């Protein structure tokens, strides 16, 4: 399941919000960062697949 753009923006806001980050423990902060990185990587791979398909 892919995140919606709205969900991704929400995660980015969480990652950058110092008040919320203060309330989260390290594990939760790491999870949010990994979610964002994973999502961006999936987006990159999908774009690459799309470009390769168009080239073929």
Backbone as ProteinMPNN parsed JSONL, in Angstrom:
{"seq_chain_A": "XXXXXXXXXXXXXXXXXXXXXXXXXXXXXXXXXXXXXXXXXXXXXXXXXXXXXXXX", "coords_chain_A": {"N_chain_A": [[0.836, -1.184, 0.0], [0.601, 2.123, -0.898], [1.588, 5.278, 0.407], [-0.497, 8.109, 0.693], [-0.18, 11.374, -0.789], [-0.895, 13.235, 1.093], [-0.573, 11.819, 3.495], [2.184, 11.396, 3.423], [3.112, 14.034, 3.596], [2.191, 14.585, 6.15], [3.811, 12.853, 7.659], [6.296, 14.005, 7.123], [5.949, 16.487, 8.341], [5.701, 15.634, 10.985], [8.276, 14.62, 11.355], [9.778, 16.936, 11.287], [8.76, 18.54, 13.275], [9.599, 19.914, 16.176], [8.392, 19.983, 18.711], [6.68, 17.767, 18.726], [8.519, 15.734, 18.189], [9.983, 15.834, 20.512], [8.219, 14.623, 22.267], [8.083, 12.068, 21.324], [9.692, 8.867, 21.457], [13.06, 7.692, 20.771], [12.95, 5.43, 19.133], [10.452, 5.706, 17.856], [10.866, 8.067, 16.405], [12.894, 7.216, 14.7], [11.453, 5.315, 13.27], [9.592, 6.902, 11.884], [11.352, 8.366, 10.234], [12.449, 6.243, 8.739], [10.152, 5.325, 7.437], [9.567, 7.505, 5.751], [11.913, 7.565, 4.163], [11.779, 5.01, 2.991], [9.405, 5.203, 1.565], [10.053, 7.244, -0.257], [12.058, 5.921, -1.672], [10.618, 3.836, -2.861], [8.96, 5.355, -4.512], [10.924, 6.429, -6.201], [11.869, 4.096, -7.443], [9.562, 3.255, -8.786], [9.216, 5.361, -10.582], [11.552, 5.056, -12.084], [11.044, 2.546, -13.235], [8.837, 3.232, -14.804], [9.994, 5.052, -16.575], [11.838, 3.373, -17.861], [10.067, 1.625, -19.082], [8.799, 3.315, -20.893], [10.919, 3.904, -22.543], [11.456, 1.472, -23.737]], "CA_chain_A": [[0.0, 0.0, 0.0], [1.363, 3.363, -0.988], [1.084, 6.403, 1.189], [-1.013, 9.222, -0.099], [0.642, 12.582, -0.647], [-1.276, 13.854, 2.368], [0.072, 11.048, 4.559], [3.616, 11.681, 3.366], [3.296, 15.379, 4.148], [1.99, 14.467, 7.593], [5.026, 12.253, 8.208], [7.367, 15.004, 7.046], [5.673, 17.46, 9.402], [6.069, 14.99, 12.253], [9.731, 14.513, 11.426], [10.368, 18.266, 11.459], [8.128, 19.265, 14.369], [10.422, 19.694, 17.371], [7.539, 19.723, 19.869], [6.224, 16.377, 18.642], [9.697, 14.872, 18.297], [10.323, 15.799, 21.933], [7.303, 13.699, 22.932], [8.305, 10.723, 20.806], [10.974, 8.297, 21.835], [13.999, 7.541, 19.662], [12.458, 4.382, 18.229], [9.37, 6.275, 17.05], [11.475, 9.016, 15.471], [13.569, 6.407, 13.687], [10.425, 4.705, 12.437], [9.081, 7.938, 10.984], [12.395, 8.622, 9.236], [12.533, 5.083, 7.841], [8.948, 5.333, 6.607], [9.734, 8.523, 4.714], [12.963, 7.107, 3.247], [11.267, 3.864, 2.248], [8.408, 5.692, 0.625], [10.763, 7.947, -1.326], [12.753, 4.915, -2.471], [9.602, 3.168, -3.679], [8.585, 6.321, -5.549], [12.034, 6.506, -7.146], [11.883, 2.861, -8.222], [8.417, 3.274, -9.69], [9.528, 6.312, -11.646], [12.555, 4.413, -12.918], [10.338, 1.52, -14.015], [8.011, 3.915, -15.778], [10.896, 5.608, -17.596], [12.352, 2.235, -18.632], [8.961, 1.106, -19.898], [8.589, 4.254, -21.973], [12.066, 3.805, -23.439], [11.291, 0.225, -24.489]], "C_chain_A": [[0.879, 1.244, 0.0], [0.732, 4.424, -0.085], [0.512, 7.44, 0.243], [-0.066, 10.406, 0.091], [0.363, 13.27, 0.689], [-0.599, 13.144, 3.542], [1.574, 11.309, 4.594], [3.91, 13.067, 3.94], [3.144, 15.361, 5.663], [3.232, 13.879, 8.257], [6.187, 13.247, 8.194], [7.191, 16.066, 8.131], [6.05, 16.885, 10.76], [7.583, 14.963, 12.427], [10.377, 15.857, 11.76], [9.796, 19.057, 12.624], [8.855, 18.951, 15.677], [9.578, 19.405, 18.613], [7.082, 18.272, 19.879], [7.403, 15.429, 18.826], [10.123, 14.758, 19.759], [9.47, 14.772, 22.681], [7.496, 12.246, 22.487], [9.618, 10.165, 21.335], [11.831, 8.071, 20.585], [13.504, 6.523, 18.655], [11.365, 4.925, 17.308], [9.912, 7.258, 16.019], [12.183, 8.269, 14.341], [12.565, 5.776, 12.743], [9.882, 5.711, 11.425], [10.097, 8.228, 9.88], [12.504, 7.476, 8.237], [11.313, 5.002, 6.932], [9.094, 6.316, 5.449], [10.779, 8.072, 3.693], [12.491, 5.947, 2.39], [10.273, 4.307, 1.185], [9.079, 6.407, -0.552], [11.488, 6.965, -2.236], [11.775, 4.173, -3.38], [9.16, 4.09, -4.81], [9.668, 6.402, -6.622], [12.058, 5.275, -8.049], [10.722, 2.808, -9.209], [8.649, 4.226, -10.861], [10.545, 5.715, -12.615], [11.927, 3.334, -13.803], [9.501, 2.144, -15.129], [8.873, 4.461, -16.923], [11.432, 4.473, -18.48], [11.283, 1.662, -19.556], [8.725, 2.002, -21.106], [9.715, 4.191, -23.0], [11.938, 2.563, -24.334], [10.131, 0.379, -25.417]], "O_chain_A": [[1.79, 1.377, 0.817], [-0.478, 4.45, 0.142], [0.995, 7.614, -0.876], [0.743, 10.427, 1.019], [1.266, 13.813, 1.326], [-0.112, 13.79, 4.47], [2.165, 11.429, 5.667], [4.868, 13.234, 4.695], [3.881, 16.043, 6.375], [3.658, 14.358, 9.308], [6.965, 13.316, 9.146], [8.161, 16.491, 8.759], [6.65, 17.572, 11.586], [8.103, 15.247, 13.507], [11.403, 15.905, 12.437], [10.293, 20.14, 12.934], [8.734, 17.85, 16.214], [10.013, 18.652, 19.484], [7.095, 17.62, 20.923], [7.295, 14.433, 19.541], [10.575, 13.698, 20.192], [9.945, 14.128, 23.616], [7.114, 11.315, 23.196], [10.547, 10.919, 21.626], [11.353, 8.247, 19.464], [13.627, 6.732, 17.448], [11.359, 4.632, 16.113], [9.454, 7.27, 14.876], [12.082, 8.646, 13.174], [12.804, 5.709, 11.537], [9.734, 5.395, 10.244], [9.727, 8.323, 8.71], [12.637, 7.703, 7.034], [11.444, 4.64, 5.763], [8.78, 5.99, 4.305], [10.555, 8.184, 2.488], [12.772, 5.903, 1.192], [10.306, 3.836, 0.049], [8.708, 6.194, -1.706], [11.525, 7.162, -3.451], [12.083, 3.913, -4.543], [9.005, 3.644, -5.947], [9.363, 6.439, -7.814], [12.241, 5.387, -9.261], [10.89, 2.362, -10.344], [8.307, 3.912, -12.0], [10.406, 5.855, -13.83], [12.252, 3.23, -14.986], [9.466, 1.642, -16.252], [8.513, 4.34, -18.094], [11.473, 4.603, -19.703], [11.577, 1.262, -20.682], [8.481, 1.515, -22.21], [9.486, 4.4, -24.191], [12.265, 2.598, -25.52], [9.803, -0.55, -26.154]]}, "name": "protein", "num_of_chains": 1, "seq": "XXXXXXXXXXXXXXXXXXXXXXXXXXXXXXXXXXXXXXXXXXXXXXXXXXXXXXXX"}
